Amino acid sequence: MLTYSLSANSASPHHADQTELFSRGQWVTERFTEAEIKAYPRPATTLLR
């Protein structure tokens, strides 16, 4: 489990936001549920090289 935040830049407002949520026992809501992903009509995978 990772508890650190998104930004390594200490001046960013997101530098410690995830750590603060974790310390309060809170979580970020998932962006998409499994049902929403499965309901998408044409899922595709893009491979970047």
mmCIF entry with sequence, helices, sheets and N, C-alpha, C, O atoms, coordinates in Angstrom:
data_MODEL
# 
_entry.id   MODEL 
# 
_entity.id                         1 
_entity.type                       polymer 
_entity.pdbx_number_of_molecules   1 
# 
_entity_poly.entity_id                      1 
_entity_poly.type                           'polypeptide(L)' 
_entity_poly.nstd_linkage                   no 
_entity_poly.nstd_monomer                   no 
_entity_poly.pdbx_seq_one_letter_code       MLTYSLSANSASPHHADQTELFSRGQWVTERFTEAEIKAYPRPATTLLR 
_entity_poly.pdbx_seq_one_letter_code_can   MLTYSLSANSASPHHADQTELFSRGQWVTERFTEAEIKAYPRPATTLLR 
_entity_poly.pdbx_strand_id                 A 
# 
loop_
_entity_poly_seq.entity_id 
_entity_poly_seq.num 
_entity_poly_seq.mon_id 
_entity_poly_seq.hetero 
1 1  MET n 
1 2  LEU n 
1 3  THR n 
1 4  TYR n 
1 5  SER n 
1 6  LEU n 
1 7  SER n 
1 8  ALA n 
1 9  ASN n 
1 10 SER n 
1 11 ALA n 
1 12 SER n 
1 13 PRO n 
1 14 HIS n 
1 15 HIS n 
1 16 ALA n 
1 17 ASP n 
1 18 GLN n 
1 19 THR n 
1 20 GLU n 
1 21 LEU n 
1 22 PHE n 
1 23 SER n 
1 24 ARG n 
1 25 GLY n 
1 26 GLN n 
1 27 TRP n 
1 28 VAL n 
1 29 THR n 
1 30 GLU n 
1 31 ARG n 
1 32 PHE n 
1 33 THR n 
1 34 GLU n 
1 35 ALA n 
1 36 GLU n 
1 37 ILE n 
1 38 LYS n 
1 39 ALA n 
1 40 TYR n 
1 41 PRO n 
1 42 ARG n 
1 43 PRO n 
1 44 ALA n 
1 45 THR n 
1 46 THR n 
1 47 LEU n 
1 48 LEU n 
1 49 ARG n 
# 
_struct_asym.id          A 
_struct_asym.entity_id   1 
# 
loop_
_struct_conf.conf_type_id 
_struct_conf.id 
_struct_conf.pdbx_PDB_helix_id 
_struct_conf.beg_label_comp_id 
_struct_conf.beg_label_asym_id 
_struct_conf.beg_label_seq_id 
_struct_conf.pdbx_beg_PDB_ins_code 
_struct_conf.end_label_comp_id 
_struct_conf.end_label_asym_id 
_struct_conf.end_label_seq_id 
_struct_conf.pdbx_end_PDB_ins_code 
_struct_conf.beg_auth_comp_id 
_struct_conf.beg_auth_asym_id 
_struct_conf.beg_auth_seq_id 
_struct_conf.end_auth_comp_id 
_struct_conf.end_auth_asym_id 
_struct_conf.end_auth_seq_id 
_struct_conf.pdbx_PDB_helix_class 
_struct_conf.details 
_struct_conf.pdbx_PDB_helix_length 
HELX_P HELX_P1 AA1 ASP A 17 ? SER A 23 ? ASP A 17 SER A 23 1 ? 7 
HELX_P HELX_P2 AA2 GLU A 34 ? ALA A 39 ? GLU A 34 ALA A 39 1 ? 6 
# 
_struct_conf_type.id          HELX_P 
_struct_conf_type.criteria    ? 
_struct_conf_type.reference   ? 
# 
loop_
_atom_site.group_PDB 
_atom_site.id 
_atom_site.type_symbol 
_atom_site.label_atom_id 
_atom_site.label_alt_id 
_atom_site.label_comp_id 
_atom_site.label_asym_id 
_atom_site.label_entity_id 
_atom_site.label_seq_id 
_atom_site.pdbx_PDB_ins_code 
_atom_site.Cartn_x 
_atom_site.Cartn_y 
_atom_site.Cartn_z 
_atom_site.occupancy 
_atom_site.B_iso_or_equiv 
_atom_site.pdbx_formal_charge 
_atom_site.auth_seq_id 
_atom_site.auth_comp_id 
_atom_site.auth_asym_id 
_atom_site.auth_atom_id 
_atom_site.pdbx_PDB_model_num 
ATOM 1   N N  . MET A 1 1  ? 0.843   -1.158 0.000   1.00 0.00 ? 1  MET A N  1 
ATOM 2   C CA . MET A 1 1  ? 0.000   0.000  0.000   1.00 0.00 ? 1  MET A CA 1 
ATOM 3   C C  . MET A 1 1  ? 0.895   1.229  0.000   1.00 0.00 ? 1  MET A C  1 
ATOM 4   O O  . MET A 1 1  ? 1.831   1.329  0.793   1.00 0.00 ? 1  MET A O  1 
ATOM 5   N N  . LEU A 1 2  ? 0.602   2.154  -0.887  1.00 0.00 ? 2  LEU A N  1 
ATOM 6   C CA . LEU A 1 2  ? 1.359   3.392  -0.953  1.00 0.00 ? 2  LEU A CA 1 
ATOM 7   C C  . LEU A 1 2  ? 0.561   4.497  -0.286  1.00 0.00 ? 2  LEU A C  1 
ATOM 8   O O  . LEU A 1 2  ? -0.637  4.636  -0.532  1.00 0.00 ? 2  LEU A O  1 
ATOM 9   N N  . THR A 1 3  ? 1.207   5.269  0.542   1.00 0.00 ? 3  THR A N  1 
ATOM 10  C CA . THR A 1 3  ? 0.500   6.335  1.251   1.00 0.00 ? 3  THR A CA 1 
ATOM 11  C C  . THR A 1 3  ? 1.003   7.715  0.877   1.00 0.00 ? 3  THR A C  1 
ATOM 12  O O  . THR A 1 3  ? 0.537   8.714  1.425   1.00 0.00 ? 3  THR A O  1 
ATOM 13  N N  . TYR A 1 4  ? 1.932   7.783  -0.033  1.00 0.00 ? 4  TYR A N  1 
ATOM 14  C CA . TYR A 1 4  ? 2.455   9.102  -0.386  1.00 0.00 ? 4  TYR A CA 1 
ATOM 15  C C  . TYR A 1 4  ? 1.575   9.772  -1.436  1.00 0.00 ? 4  TYR A C  1 
ATOM 16  O O  . TYR A 1 4  ? 0.710   9.142  -2.044  1.00 0.00 ? 4  TYR A O  1 
ATOM 17  N N  . SER A 1 5  ? 1.817   11.044 -1.628  1.00 0.00 ? 5  SER A N  1 
ATOM 18  C CA . SER A 1 5  ? 0.975   11.832 -2.513  1.00 0.00 ? 5  SER A CA 1 
ATOM 19  C C  . SER A 1 5  ? 1.511   11.852 -3.928  1.00 0.00 ? 5  SER A C  1 
ATOM 20  O O  . SER A 1 5  ? 2.542   11.249 -4.228  1.00 0.00 ? 5  SER A O  1 
ATOM 21  N N  . LEU A 1 6  ? 0.795   12.557 -4.799  1.00 0.00 ? 6  LEU A N  1 
ATOM 22  C CA . LEU A 1 6  ? 1.104   12.537 -6.216  1.00 0.00 ? 6  LEU A CA 1 
ATOM 23  C C  . LEU A 1 6  ? 2.328   13.360 -6.588  1.00 0.00 ? 6  LEU A C  1 
ATOM 24  O O  . LEU A 1 6  ? 3.081   12.957 -7.475  1.00 0.00 ? 6  LEU A O  1 
ATOM 25  N N  . SER A 1 7  ? 2.548   14.472 -5.956  1.00 0.00 ? 7  SER A N  1 
ATOM 26  C CA . SER A 1 7  ? 3.610   15.370 -6.384  1.00 0.00 ? 7  SER A CA 1 
ATOM 27  C C  . SER A 1 7  ? 4.828   15.301 -5.477  1.00 0.00 ? 7  SER A C  1 
ATOM 28  O O  . SER A 1 7  ? 4.706   15.299 -4.252  1.00 0.00 ? 7  SER A O  1 
ATOM 29  N N  . ALA A 1 8  ? 5.995   15.245 -6.087  1.00 0.00 ? 8  ALA A N  1 
ATOM 30  C CA . ALA A 1 8  ? 7.246   15.307 -5.330  1.00 0.00 ? 8  ALA A CA 1 
ATOM 31  C C  . ALA A 1 8  ? 7.643   16.756 -5.075  1.00 0.00 ? 8  ALA A C  1 
ATOM 32  O O  . ALA A 1 8  ? 8.575   17.022 -4.316  1.00 0.00 ? 8  ALA A O  1 
ATOM 33  N N  . ASN A 1 9  ? 6.939   17.690 -5.704  1.00 0.00 ? 9  ASN A N  1 
ATOM 34  C CA . ASN A 1 9  ? 7.220   19.113 -5.549  1.00 0.00 ? 9  ASN A CA 1 
ATOM 35  C C  . ASN A 1 9  ? 6.588   19.595 -4.241  1.00 0.00 ? 9  ASN A C  1 
ATOM 36  O O  . ASN A 1 9  ? 5.364   19.615 -4.117  1.00 0.00 ? 9  ASN A O  1 
ATOM 37  N N  . SER A 1 10 ? 7.405   19.978 -3.279  1.00 0.00 ? 10 SER A N  1 
ATOM 38  C CA . SER A 1 10 ? 6.879   20.374 -1.968  1.00 0.00 ? 10 SER A CA 1 
ATOM 39  C C  . SER A 1 10 ? 6.046   21.653 -2.024  1.00 0.00 ? 10 SER A C  1 
ATOM 40  O O  . SER A 1 10 ? 5.329   21.947 -1.068  1.00 0.00 ? 10 SER A O  1 
ATOM 41  N N  . ALA A 1 11 ? 6.115   22.417 -3.105  1.00 0.00 ? 11 ALA A N  1 
ATOM 42  C CA . ALA A 1 11 ? 5.300   23.625 -3.251  1.00 0.00 ? 11 ALA A CA 1 
ATOM 43  C C  . ALA A 1 11 ? 3.918   23.315 -3.841  1.00 0.00 ? 11 ALA A C  1 
ATOM 44  O O  . ALA A 1 11 ? 3.044   24.182 -3.861  1.00 0.00 ? 11 ALA A O  1 
ATOM 45  N N  . SER A 1 12 ? 3.720   22.089 -4.317  1.00 0.00 ? 12 SER A N  1 
ATOM 46  C CA . SER A 1 12 ? 2.451   21.700 -4.926  1.00 0.00 ? 12 SER A CA 1 
ATOM 47  C C  . SER A 1 12 ? 1.381   21.468 -3.861  1.00 0.00 ? 12 SER A C  1 
ATOM 48  O O  . SER A 1 12 ? 1.678   20.946 -2.787  1.00 0.00 ? 12 SER A O  1 
ATOM 49  N N  . PRO A 1 13 ? 0.129   21.857 -4.156  1.00 0.00 ? 13 PRO A N  1 
ATOM 50  C CA . PRO A 1 13 ? -0.944  21.568 -3.204  1.00 0.00 ? 13 PRO A CA 1 
ATOM 51  C C  . PRO A 1 13 ? -1.219  20.057 -3.081  1.00 0.00 ? 13 PRO A C  1 
ATOM 52  O O  . PRO A 1 13 ? -1.922  19.636 -2.162  1.00 0.00 ? 13 PRO A O  1 
ATOM 53  N N  . HIS A 1 14 ? -0.682  19.256 -3.981  1.00 0.00 ? 14 HIS A N  1 
ATOM 54  C CA . HIS A 1 14 ? -0.888  17.805 -3.956  1.00 0.00 ? 14 HIS A CA 1 
ATOM 55  C C  . HIS A 1 14 ? 0.298   17.064 -3.347  1.00 0.00 ? 14 HIS A C  1 
ATOM 56  O O  . HIS A 1 14 ? 0.351   15.834 -3.379  1.00 0.00 ? 14 HIS A O  1 
ATOM 57  N N  . HIS A 1 15 ? 1.244   17.814 -2.795  1.00 0.00 ? 15 HIS A N  1 
ATOM 58  C CA . HIS A 1 15 ? 2.462   17.207 -2.249  1.00 0.00 ? 15 HIS A CA 1 
ATOM 59  C C  . HIS A 1 15 ? 2.165   16.230 -1.109  1.00 0.00 ? 15 HIS A C  1 
ATOM 60  O O  . HIS A 1 15 ? 2.795   15.175 -1.027  1.00 0.00 ? 15 HIS A O  1 
ATOM 61  N N  . ALA A 1 16 ? 1.231   16.560 -0.244  1.00 0.00 ? 16 ALA A N  1 
ATOM 62  C CA . ALA A 1 16 ? 0.957   15.700 0.911   1.00 0.00 ? 16 ALA A CA 1 
ATOM 63  C C  . ALA A 1 16 ? -0.521  15.343 1.054   1.00 0.00 ? 16 ALA A C  1 
ATOM 64  O O  . ALA A 1 16 ? -0.929  14.812 2.087   1.00 0.00 ? 16 ALA A O  1 
ATOM 65  N N  . ASP A 1 17 ? -1.318  15.623 0.041   1.00 0.00 ? 17 ASP A N  1 
ATOM 66  C CA . ASP A 1 17 ? -2.762  15.437 0.177   1.00 0.00 ? 17 ASP A CA 1 
ATOM 67  C C  . ASP A 1 17 ? -3.162  13.983 0.428   1.00 0.00 ? 17 ASP A C  1 
ATOM 68  O O  . ASP A 1 17 ? -4.029  13.720 1.261   1.00 0.00 ? 17 ASP A O  1 
ATOM 69  N N  . GLN A 1 18 ? -2.554  13.055 -0.266  1.00 0.00 ? 18 GLN A N  1 
ATOM 70  C CA . GLN A 1 18 ? -2.920  11.648 -0.080  1.00 0.00 ? 18 GLN A CA 1 
ATOM 71  C C  . GLN A 1 18 ? -2.452  11.129 1.271   1.00 0.00 ? 18 GLN A C  1 
ATOM 72  O O  . GLN A 1 18 ? -3.138  10.322 1.898   1.00 0.00 ? 18 GLN A O  1 
ATOM 73  N N  . THR A 1 19 ? -1.301  11.580 1.718   1.00 0.00 ? 19 THR A N  1 
ATOM 74  C CA . THR A 1 19 ? -0.798  11.183 3.023   1.00 0.00 ? 19 THR A CA 1 
ATOM 75  C C  . THR A 1 19 ? -1.724  11.686 4.121   1.00 0.00 ? 19 THR A C  1 
ATOM 76  O O  . THR A 1 19 ? -1.999  10.968 5.083   1.00 0.00 ? 19 THR A O  1 
ATOM 77  N N  . GLU A 1 20 ? -2.206  12.916 3.979   1.00 0.00 ? 20 GLU A N  1 
ATOM 78  C CA . GLU A 1 20 ? -3.130  13.476 4.965   1.00 0.00 ? 20 GLU A CA 1 
ATOM 79  C C  . GLU A 1 20 ? -4.441  12.690 4.994   1.00 0.00 ? 20 GLU A C  1 
ATOM 80  O O  . GLU A 1 20 ? -4.971  12.411 6.070   1.00 0.00 ? 20 GLU A O  1 
ATOM 81  N N  . LEU A 1 21 ? -4.967  12.331 3.820   1.00 0.00 ? 21 LEU A N  1 
ATOM 82  C CA . LEU A 1 21 ? -6.186  11.510 3.772   1.00 0.00 ? 21 LEU A CA 1 
ATOM 83  C C  . LEU A 1 21 ? -5.961  10.176 4.474   1.00 0.00 ? 21 LEU A C  1 
ATOM 84  O O  . LEU A 1 21 ? -6.780  9.750  5.289   1.00 0.00 ? 21 LEU A O  1 
ATOM 85  N N  . PHE A 1 22 ? -4.849  9.519  4.156   1.00 0.00 ? 22 PHE A N  1 
ATOM 86  C CA . PHE A 1 22 ? -4.540  8.214  4.744   1.00 0.00 ? 22 PHE A CA 1 
ATOM 87  C C  . PHE A 1 22 ? -4.439  8.306  6.260   1.00 0.00 ? 22 PHE A C  1 
ATOM 88  O O  . PHE A 1 22 ? -4.922  7.426  6.972   1.00 0.00 ? 22 PHE A O  1 
ATOM 89  N N  . SER A 1 23 ? -3.814  9.366  6.754   1.00 0.00 ? 23 SER A N  1 
ATOM 90  C CA . SER A 1 23 ? -3.639  9.503  8.198   1.00 0.00 ? 23 SER A CA 1 
ATOM 91  C C  . SER A 1 23 ? -4.970  9.689  8.917   1.00 0.00 ? 23 SER A C  1 
ATOM 92  O O  . SER A 1 23 ? -5.072  9.410  10.111  1.00 0.00 ? 23 SER A O  1 
ATOM 93  N N  . ARG A 1 24 ? -6.005  10.165 8.189   1.00 0.00 ? 24 ARG A N  1 
ATOM 94  C CA . ARG A 1 24 ? -7.351  10.316 8.761   1.00 0.00 ? 24 ARG A CA 1 
ATOM 95  C C  . ARG A 1 24 ? -8.220  9.084  8.492   1.00 0.00 ? 24 ARG A C  1 
ATOM 96  O O  . ARG A 1 24 ? -9.403  9.069  8.833   1.00 0.00 ? 24 ARG A O  1 
ATOM 97  N N  . GLY A 1 25 ? -7.628  8.047  7.876   1.00 0.00 ? 25 GLY A N  1 
ATOM 98  C CA . GLY A 1 25 ? -8.376  6.835  7.574   1.00 0.00 ? 25 GLY A CA 1 
ATOM 99  C C  . GLY A 1 25 ? -9.314  6.995  6.399   1.00 0.00 ? 25 GLY A C  1 
ATOM 100 O O  . GLY A 1 25 ? -10.304 6.272  6.290   1.00 0.00 ? 25 GLY A O  1 
ATOM 101 N N  . GLN A 1 26 ? -9.010  7.944  5.510   1.00 0.00 ? 26 GLN A N  1 
ATOM 102 C CA . GLN A 1 26 ? -9.847  8.190  4.338   1.00 0.00 ? 26 GLN A CA 1 
ATOM 103 C C  . GLN A 1 26 ? -9.134  7.722  3.072   1.00 0.00 ? 26 GLN A C  1 
ATOM 104 O O  . GLN A 1 26 ? -7.919  7.522  3.064   1.00 0.00 ? 26 GLN A O  1 
ATOM 105 N N  . TRP A 1 27 ? -9.907  7.552  2.007   1.00 0.00 ? 27 TRP A N  1 
ATOM 106 C CA . TRP A 1 27 ? -9.374  7.083  0.729   1.00 0.00 ? 27 TRP A CA 1 
ATOM 107 C C  . TRP A 1 27 ? -9.918  7.928  -0.403  1.00 0.00 ? 27 TRP A C  1 
ATOM 108 O O  . TRP A 1 27 ? -10.974 8.549  -0.278  1.00 0.00 ? 27 TRP A O  1 
ATOM 109 N N  . VAL A 1 28 ? -9.206  7.948  -1.485  1.00 0.00 ? 28 VAL A N  1 
ATOM 110 C CA . VAL A 1 28 ? -9.684  8.599  -2.696  1.00 0.00 ? 28 VAL A CA 1 
ATOM 111 C C  . VAL A 1 28 ? -10.679 7.655  -3.356  1.00 0.00 ? 28 VAL A C  1 
ATOM 112 O O  . VAL A 1 28 ? -10.419 6.457  -3.470  1.00 0.00 ? 28 VAL A O  1 
ATOM 113 N N  . THR A 1 29 ? -11.803 8.181  -3.786  1.00 0.00 ? 29 THR A N  1 
ATOM 114 C CA . THR A 1 29 ? -12.806 7.365  -4.468  1.00 0.00 ? 29 THR A CA 1 
ATOM 115 C C  . THR A 1 29 ? -12.242 6.899  -5.808  1.00 0.00 ? 29 THR A C  1 
ATOM 116 O O  . THR A 1 29 ? -11.617 7.671  -6.536  1.00 0.00 ? 29 THR A O  1 
ATOM 117 N N  . GLU A 1 30 ? -12.472 5.626  -6.119  1.00 0.00 ? 30 GLU A N  1 
ATOM 118 C CA . GLU A 1 30 ? -12.028 5.105  -7.413  1.00 0.00 ? 30 GLU A CA 1 
ATOM 119 C C  . GLU A 1 30 ? -12.644 5.919  -8.542  1.00 0.00 ? 30 GLU A C  1 
ATOM 120 O O  . GLU A 1 30 ? -13.799 6.336  -8.453  1.00 0.00 ? 30 GLU A O  1 
ATOM 121 N N  . ARG A 1 31 ? -11.891 6.142  -9.585  1.00 0.00 ? 31 ARG A N  1 
ATOM 122 C CA . ARG A 1 31 ? -12.383 6.942  -10.692 1.00 0.00 ? 31 ARG A CA 1 
ATOM 123 C C  . ARG A 1 31 ? -13.504 6.222  -11.447 1.00 0.00 ? 31 ARG A C  1 
ATOM 124 O O  . ARG A 1 31 ? -14.509 6.833  -11.812 1.00 0.00 ? 31 ARG A O  1 
ATOM 125 N N  . PHE A 1 32 ? -13.324 4.935  -11.674 1.00 0.00 ? 32 PHE A N  1 
ATOM 126 C CA . PHE A 1 32 ? -14.327 4.143  -12.383 1.00 0.00 ? 32 PHE A CA 1 
ATOM 127 C C  . PHE A 1 32 ? -14.546 2.835  -11.626 1.00 0.00 ? 32 PHE A C  1 
ATOM 128 O O  . PHE A 1 32 ? -13.596 2.237  -11.120 1.00 0.00 ? 32 PHE A O  1 
ATOM 129 N N  . THR A 1 33 ? -15.799 2.397  -11.554 1.00 0.00 ? 33 THR A N  1 
ATOM 130 C CA . THR A 1 33 ? -16.080 1.109  -10.928 1.00 0.00 ? 33 THR A CA 1 
ATOM 131 C C  . THR A 1 33 ? -15.862 0.002  -11.956 1.00 0.00 ? 33 THR A C  1 
ATOM 132 O O  . THR A 1 33 ? -15.795 0.266  -13.156 1.00 0.00 ? 33 THR A O  1 
ATOM 133 N N  . GLU A 1 34 ? -15.753 -1.223 -11.483 1.00 0.00 ? 34 GLU A N  1 
ATOM 134 C CA . GLU A 1 34 ? -15.576 -2.361 -12.394 1.00 0.00 ? 34 GLU A CA 1 
ATOM 135 C C  . GLU A 1 34 ? -16.781 -2.476 -13.332 1.00 0.00 ? 34 GLU A C  1 
ATOM 136 O O  . GLU A 1 34 ? -16.617 -2.789 -14.511 1.00 0.00 ? 34 GLU A O  1 
ATOM 137 N N  . ALA A 1 35 ? -17.981 -2.227 -12.822 1.00 0.00 ? 35 ALA A N  1 
ATOM 138 C CA . ALA A 1 35 ? -19.196 -2.293 -13.646 1.00 0.00 ? 35 ALA A CA 1 
ATOM 139 C C  . ALA A 1 35 ? -19.168 -1.230 -14.748 1.00 0.00 ? 35 ALA A C  1 
ATOM 140 O O  . ALA A 1 35 ? -19.585 -1.503 -15.874 1.00 0.00 ? 35 ALA A O  1 
ATOM 141 N N  . GLU A 1 36 ? -18.688 -0.037 -14.441 1.00 0.00 ? 36 GLU A N  1 
ATOM 142 C CA . GLU A 1 36 ? -18.608 1.019  -15.448 1.00 0.00 ? 36 GLU A CA 1 
ATOM 143 C C  . GLU A 1 36 ? -17.606 0.651  -16.547 1.00 0.00 ? 36 GLU A C  1 
ATOM 144 O O  . GLU A 1 36 ? -17.844 0.912  -17.727 1.00 0.00 ? 36 GLU A O  1 
ATOM 145 N N  . ILE A 1 37 ? -16.510 0.056  -16.155 1.00 0.00 ? 37 ILE A N  1 
ATOM 146 C CA . ILE A 1 37 ? -15.499 -0.353 -17.139 1.00 0.00 ? 37 ILE A CA 1 
ATOM 147 C C  . ILE A 1 37 ? -16.063 -1.439 -18.045 1.00 0.00 ? 37 ILE A C  1 
ATOM 148 O O  . ILE A 1 37 ? -15.900 -1.371 -19.263 1.00 0.00 ? 37 ILE A O  1 
ATOM 149 N N  . LYS A 1 38 ? -16.725 -2.442 -17.467 1.00 0.00 ? 38 LYS A N  1 
ATOM 150 C CA . LYS A 1 38 ? -17.295 -3.533 -18.258 1.00 0.00 ? 38 LYS A CA 1 
ATOM 151 C C  . LYS A 1 38 ? -18.429 -3.067 -19.158 1.00 0.00 ? 38 LYS A C  1 
ATOM 152 O O  . LYS A 1 38 ? -18.662 -3.661 -20.211 1.00 0.00 ? 38 LYS A O  1 
ATOM 153 N N  . ALA A 1 39 ? -19.139 -2.013 -18.760 1.00 0.00 ? 39 ALA A N  1 
ATOM 154 C CA . ALA A 1 39 ? -20.268 -1.511 -19.547 1.00 0.00 ? 39 ALA A CA 1 
ATOM 155 C C  . ALA A 1 39 ? -19.828 -0.661 -20.731 1.00 0.00 ? 39 ALA A C  1 
ATOM 156 O O  . ALA A 1 39 ? -20.642 -0.367 -21.606 1.00 0.00 ? 39 ALA A O  1 
ATOM 157 N N  . TYR A 1 40 ? -18.551 -0.256 -20.780 1.00 0.00 ? 40 TYR A N  1 
ATOM 158 C CA . TYR A 1 40 ? -18.069 0.568  -21.882 1.00 0.00 ? 40 TYR A CA 1 
ATOM 159 C C  . TYR A 1 40 ? -18.185 -0.235 -23.180 1.00 0.00 ? 40 TYR A C  1 
ATOM 160 O O  . TYR A 1 40 ? -17.724 -1.375 -23.226 1.00 0.00 ? 40 TYR A O  1 
ATOM 161 N N  . PRO A 1 41 ? -18.783 0.320  -24.229 1.00 0.00 ? 41 PRO A N  1 
ATOM 162 C CA . PRO A 1 41 ? -19.090 -0.459 -25.432 1.00 0.00 ? 41 PRO A CA 1 
ATOM 163 C C  . PRO A 1 41 ? -17.891 -0.986 -26.211 1.00 0.00 ? 41 PRO A C  1 
ATOM 164 O O  . PRO A 1 41 ? -17.986 -2.057 -26.810 1.00 0.00 ? 41 PRO A O  1 
ATOM 165 N N  . ARG A 1 42 ? -16.797 -0.295 -26.224 1.00 0.00 ? 42 ARG A N  1 
ATOM 166 C CA . ARG A 1 42 ? -15.648 -0.747 -27.016 1.00 0.00 ? 42 ARG A CA 1 
ATOM 167 C C  . ARG A 1 42 ? -14.344 -0.501 -26.253 1.00 0.00 ? 42 ARG A C  1 
ATOM 168 O O  . ARG A 1 42 ? -13.597 0.425  -26.569 1.00 0.00 ? 42 ARG A O  1 
ATOM 169 N N  . PRO A 1 43 ? -14.085 -1.329 -25.259 1.00 0.00 ? 43 PRO A N  1 
ATOM 170 C CA . PRO A 1 43 ? -12.815 -1.138 -24.529 1.00 0.00 ? 43 PRO A CA 1 
ATOM 171 C C  . PRO A 1 43 ? -11.636 -1.415 -25.435 1.00 0.00 ? 43 PRO A C  1 
ATOM 172 O O  . PRO A 1 43 ? -11.705 -2.285 -26.304 1.00 0.00 ? 43 PRO A O  1 
ATOM 173 N N  . ALA A 1 44 ? -10.574 -0.696 -25.244 1.00 0.00 ? 44 ALA A N  1 
ATOM 174 C CA . ALA A 1 44 ? -9.375  -0.868 -26.059 1.00 0.00 ? 44 ALA A CA 1 
ATOM 175 C C  . ALA A 1 44 ? -8.145  -0.684 -25.184 1.00 0.00 ? 44 ALA A C  1 
ATOM 176 O O  . ALA A 1 44 ? -8.184  0.025  -24.179 1.00 0.00 ? 44 ALA A O  1 
ATOM 177 N N  . THR A 1 45 ? -7.072  -1.321 -25.571 1.00 0.00 ? 45 THR A N  1 
ATOM 178 C CA . THR A 1 45 ? -5.799  -1.175 -24.907 1.00 0.00 ? 45 THR A CA 1 
ATOM 179 C C  . THR A 1 45 ? -4.825  -0.544 -25.886 1.00 0.00 ? 45 THR A C  1 
ATOM 180 O O  . THR A 1 45 ? -4.720  -0.976 -27.034 1.00 0.00 ? 45 THR A O  1 
ATOM 181 N N  . THR A 1 46 ? -4.119  0.468  -25.435 1.00 0.00 ? 46 THR A N  1 
ATOM 182 C CA . THR A 1 46 ? -3.127  1.129  -26.282 1.00 0.00 ? 46 THR A CA 1 
ATOM 183 C C  . THR A 1 46 ? -1.750  0.888  -25.670 1.00 0.00 ? 46 THR A C  1 
ATOM 184 O O  . THR A 1 46 ? -1.521  1.192  -24.500 1.00 0.00 ? 46 THR A O  1 
ATOM 185 N N  . LEU A 1 47 ? -0.853  0.351  -26.453 1.00 0.00 ? 47 LEU A N  1 
ATOM 186 C CA . LEU A 1 47 ? 0.506   0.089  -26.002 1.00 0.00 ? 47 LEU A CA 1 
ATOM 187 C C  . LEU A 1 47 ? 1.390   1.225  -26.466 1.00 0.00 ? 47 LEU A C  1 
ATOM 188 O O  . LEU A 1 47 ? 1.490   1.498  -27.662 1.00 0.00 ? 47 LEU A O  1 
ATOM 189 N N  . LEU A 1 48 ? 2.036   1.890  -25.513 1.00 0.00 ? 48 LEU A N  1 
ATOM 190 C CA . LEU A 1 48 ? 2.960   2.992  -25.836 1.00 0.00 ? 48 LEU A CA 1 
ATOM 191 C C  . LEU A 1 48 ? 4.382   2.489  -25.690 1.00 0.00 ? 48 LEU A C  1 
ATOM 192 O O  . LEU A 1 48 ? 4.717   1.807  -24.722 1.00 0.00 ? 48 LEU A O  1 
ATOM 193 N N  . ARG A 1 49 ? 5.185   2.821  -26.627 1.00 0.00 ? 49 ARG A N  1 
ATOM 194 C CA . ARG A 1 49 ? 6.598   2.406  -26.577 1.00 0.00 ? 49 ARG A CA 1 
ATOM 195 C C  . ARG A 1 49 ? 7.493   3.604  -26.502 1.00 0.00 ? 49 ARG A C  1 
ATOM 196 O O  . ARG A 1 49 ? 8.715   3.459  -26.453 1.00 0.00 ? 49 ARG A O  1 
# 
